[in-house]
């Protein structure tokens, strides 16, 4: 019996957001909206998104002993996520500087802060927490060696999901544990190298699958997603909505997919549900504040995976 449907091992940041008419070019200054401060970070985002959907969720992360850290802990508790694995101190809470243009597209610069102090020793100390989760999800806004350490403490029969963002080459031990590896176009090309990426998402998915993951998901923005495993490759359509702010939408997608996989859904089924969650998230501003409940996702209507090449 698992205590948690999903444990997220990852980052927790304060998002400092400014709306702009257009993002500045090199050396250019533009005026923006009033500064807004939101709870964020890929790890905390995923934990909040899953908890909002009804998953029993916990977060293993590190924040500073400061106002931004308290903001993040409050957001986790309000969503129903367990913050027992969140460590405090060692450095200020991580910060993400985000600009959002009128189309909802964003540019982000992250100062890791306390996220960079989540060490392998911290992860080893949390081994009982990791072993109590049906699914463990991670990203790369914390030290890579800490993510590798997490996969060494997975419970038998549990599942590991990785979104390698920001992307970097991955050790074989980590690739072999992924089920799935979730990437966008940029992340796929960094991991594969430009020469090995190919021209189409299907090419990226097959090439990544050959590197060791048990399954792969390629997110395609407004074009939906593509899933690949030993059973073949298929496309998952997007849900058409009017985007307001795309910040954190990928985290909502990953959290929803990880949770549904743990609940027994097939990879195409889980990705179709996750596409609906991501679509709902972009219709509101902010990251964690934008994440939908299960009822709000159901209101978008069903999305059905369609077959593709095998």
C-alpha positions in Angstrom: 0.0 0.0 0.0 1.4 3.4 -1.0 0.9 6.4 1.3 1.1 8.8 -1.7 -0.1 8.6 -5.3 2.6 11.0 -6.3 5.8 12.3 -4.7 7.4 15.2 -6.5 11.2 15.6 -6.0 12.1 19.1 -7.3 12.2 22.8 -7.1 10.2 25.4 -5.3 10.5 29.1 -6.4 8.8 32.4 -6.0 7.7 33.6 -9.5 8.2 37.3 -10.0 6.0 38.1 -13.0 5.8 41.2 -15.2 3.5 41.6 -18.2 5.0 43.2 -21.3 3.8 44.3 -24.7 6.8 42.5 -26.1 9.9 40.9 -24.7 13.0 43.2 -24.9 15.8 42.6 -27.4 19.4 42.5 -26.3 20.3 45.9 -24.8 16.7 47.1 -24.9 14.5 48.3 -22.0 10.7 48.0 -22.1 8.1 49.0 -19.6 5.9 46.4 -18.0 3.0 45.9 -15.7 3.1 45.9 -11.9 5.2 43.1 -10.4 3.2 40.1 -9.2 4.6 37.5 -6.9 3.3 33.9 -7.2 4.3 30.5 -5.8 6.1 28.5 -8.5 9.0 26.2 -9.3 8.6 23.1 -11.3 8.5 20.8 -8.3 6.0 22.8 -6.3 3.9 23.4 -9.4 3.6 19.7 -10.1 2.7 18.9 -6.4 0.0 21.6 -6.3 -1.4 20.6 -9.7 -1.7 16.9 -8.7 -3.2 17.7 -5.3 -5.8 20.0 -7.0 -6.9 17.1 -9.1 -7.4 14.9 -6.1 -4.1 13.0 -5.9 -2.5 12.2 -2.5 0.7 14.2 -3.1 3.9 15.2 -1.3 6.9 17.3 -2.2 10.6 16.8 -1.5 12.3 20.1 -1.9 14.3 22.9 -0.2 13.3 26.5 0.4 14.8 29.4 2.3 13.7 30.4 5.8 12.1 33.5 4.4 8.9 35.1 3.2 9.1 33.4 -0.2 9.5 30.0 1.5 6.5 30.6 3.6 4.5 31.6 0.5 5.3 28.3 -1.1 4.5 26.2 2.0 1.1 28.0 2.4 0.3 27.3 -1.3 1.1 23.6 -0.9 -1.1 23.3 2.2 -3.9 25.2 0.6 -3.9 22.8 -2.4 -3.9 19.7 -0.1 -0.3 18.6 -0.8 1.8 17.3 2.1 4.8 19.7 2.7 6.5 17.3 5.2 9.4 16.7 2.8 10.1 20.4 2.3 13.4 21.4 4.0 14.1 25.0 5.0 17.4 26.9 5.2 20.8 26.9 3.6 20.1 29.7 1.1 17.3 32.1 0.1 14.3 30.6 -1.7 14.7 30.2 -5.4 13.3 32.9 -7.6 12.1 32.9 -11.2 12.0 36.2 -13.2 9.1 35.9 -15.7 7.9 38.1 -18.5 4.6 37.4 -20.2 3.5 38.9 -23.5 -0.1 39.6 -24.6 -0.3 36.1 -26.4 0.5 34.4 -23.1 4.0 33.3 -24.1 6.7 33.7 -21.4 10.4 34.0 -20.9 12.0 32.8 -17.7 15.3 33.2 -15.8 15.7 31.2 -12.6 18.0 31.9 -9.7 18.1 28.4 -8.0 18.8 29.6 -4.4 17.9 26.9 -2.0 17.0 24.5 -4.8 20.7 24.1 -5.5 21.2 22.9 -1.9 18.9 19.9 -2.1 21.7 17.4 -1.9 22.0 13.6 -2.4 22.3 13.4 1.4 18.9 15.1 1.8 17.4 12.6 -0.7 18.9 9.6 1.1 17.5 10.9 4.4 14.1 11.0 2.7 14.3 7.4 1.4 11.2 6.3 3.4 9.2 9.1 1.8 10.4 8.1 -1.7 9.6 4.5 -1.0 6.0 5.4 0.1 5.0 6.8 -3.3 3.3 4.9 -6.2 4.9 7.4 -8.7 7.9 9.7 -8.3 8.2 12.7 -10.6 11.3 14.9 -11.0 12.8 17.8 -13.0 16.2 19.3 -13.3 15.9 22.6 -11.4 17.7 20.8 -8.5 21.1 19.1 -8.7 21.3 16.3 -11.2 23.0 14.0 -8.7 20.1 14.4 -6.3 17.6 13.3 -9.0 19.8 10.3 -9.7 19.8 9.5 -6.0 16.0 9.6 -5.9 15.7 6.8 -8.4 17.9 4.6 -6.2 15.2 4.6 -3.5 12.1 3.9 -5.6 9.7 1.3 -4.1 9.4 -2.0 -6.0 6.7 -1.6 -8.6 6.6 2.2 -8.5 7.1 4.4 -11.5 9.5 7.3 -12.2 8.6 10.2 -14.4 11.2 12.8 -15.5 10.8 16.2 -17.3 14.5 17.1 -18.0 14.0 20.9 -17.7 16.3 22.8 -18.0 17.7 20.2 -20.3 21.2 18.6 -20.2 22.8 15.3 -21.1 21.4 12.6 -18.9 23.3 9.6 -17.3 22.2 6.2 -18.4 21.0 5.2 -14.9 18.5 8.1 -15.1 17.4 7.4 -18.6 16.8 3.7 -17.8 14.5 4.6 -14.9 12.2 7.0 -16.9 8.6 5.8 -17.6 8.0 8.2 -19.2 10.7 10.8 -20.1 8.6 13.9 -20.9 10.3 16.5 -23.3 9.4 19.4 -25.5 11.2 20.0 -28.8 14.1 22.0 -27.3 14.7 19.4 -24.5 14.6 16.5 -27.0 17.2 18.1 -29.2 19.5 18.9 -26.3 19.4 15.3 -25.0 19.8 13.8 -28.5 22.2 16.4 -29.9 21.3 18.3 -33.1 22.7 15.6 -35.4 20.7 12.8 -33.8 17.4 14.6 -33.4 15.8 14.1 -36.8 13.1 16.3 -38.4 9.8 15.1 -36.9 8.5 14.5 -33.3 8.1 10.8 -34.2 11.9 10.7 -35.0 12.7 12.4 -31.7 10.5 10.0 -29.7 12.0 6.9 -31.3 15.5 8.1 -30.9 14.9 8.9 -27.2 13.3 5.5 -26.7 16.4 3.9 -28.0 18.5 5.6 -25.4 16.8 3.6 -22.6 13.5 5.1 -21.3 10.6 2.7 -21.1 8.4 5.3 -22.6 8.6 8.8 -24.0 6.2 11.8 -24.3 6.9 14.7 -26.6 4.8 17.8 -25.8 3.9 19.9 -28.9 2.2 23.0 -27.4 -0.9 23.8 -29.3 -0.5 20.6 -31.4 -1.0 18.3 -28.4 1.5 15.6 -27.6 3.1 12.4 -28.9 3.5 9.2 -26.9 5.9 6.4 -27.6 6.6 3.0 -26.0 7.3 -0.6 -27.1 3.6 -0.6 -28.1 4.2 2.1 -30.8 3.8 5.8 -31.4 0.6 7.8 -31.3 -0.5 11.4 -31.3 -2.7 13.0 -28.6 -4.7 16.1 -29.8 -4.7 19.4 -28.0 -7.8 21.0 -26.5 -8.5 24.4 -28.1 -8.7 27.3 -25.6 -7.9 31.0 -25.5 -4.5 31.1 -23.8 -3.9 33.9 -21.2 -0.7 32.8 -19.6 1.3 29.6 -20.4 3.5 29.8 -17.2 3.5 26.4 -15.5 1.3 24.7 -18.1 3.9 22.0 -18.8 4.1 21.3 -15.0 0.4 20.8 -14.9 0.6 18.4 -17.8 3.4 16.4 -16.2 1.6 16.1 -12.9 -1.6 15.0 -14.4 0.0 12.4 -16.6 2.1 11.0 -13.7 -1.0 10.7 -11.5 -3.2 9.1 -14.1 -0.4 6.6 -14.9 -0.2 5.6 -11.3 -4.0 5.2 -11.2 -3.7 2.6 -14.0 -4.4 4.6 -17.2 -2.5 3.7 -20.4 0.1 6.2 -21.6 -2.2 7.6 -24.4 -5.1 7.9 -22.0 -3.0 9.6 -19.4 -1.5 12.0 -21.9 -5.0 12.9 -23.3 -6.1 13.7 -19.8 -3.0 15.7 -19.1 -3.6 17.7 -22.3 -6.9 18.8 -20.9 -5.3 19.8 -17.6 -2.7 21.8 -19.4 -5.3 23.5 -21.5 -7.3 24.5 -18.5 -4.2 25.9 -16.8 -3.4 28.4 -19.6 -6.8 30.1 -19.4 -5.8 31.8 -16.1 -2.8 33.8 -15.0 0.0 32.5 -12.9 1.2 29.0 -12.4 -0.2 27.4 -9.2 -3.2 29.7 -9.0 -4.2 28.6 -12.5 -4.4 24.9 -11.9 -7.8 23.3 -12.3 -9.7 20.9 -10.1 -10.9 17.6 -11.6 -14.4 19.0 -12.1 -13.0 21.9 -14.1 -11.0 19.5 -16.3 -14.1 17.4 -16.9 -16.0 20.6 -18.1 -13.6 20.9 -21.0 -15.0 17.7 -22.5 -13.1 14.5 -23.5 -9.9 14.3 -25.5 -9.3 11.0 -27.2 -5.9 9.8 -28.4 -5.7 8.9 -32.1 -3.5 6.3 -33.7 -0.3 7.2 -35.4 2.7 5.4 -37.0 4.2 2.4 -35.3 
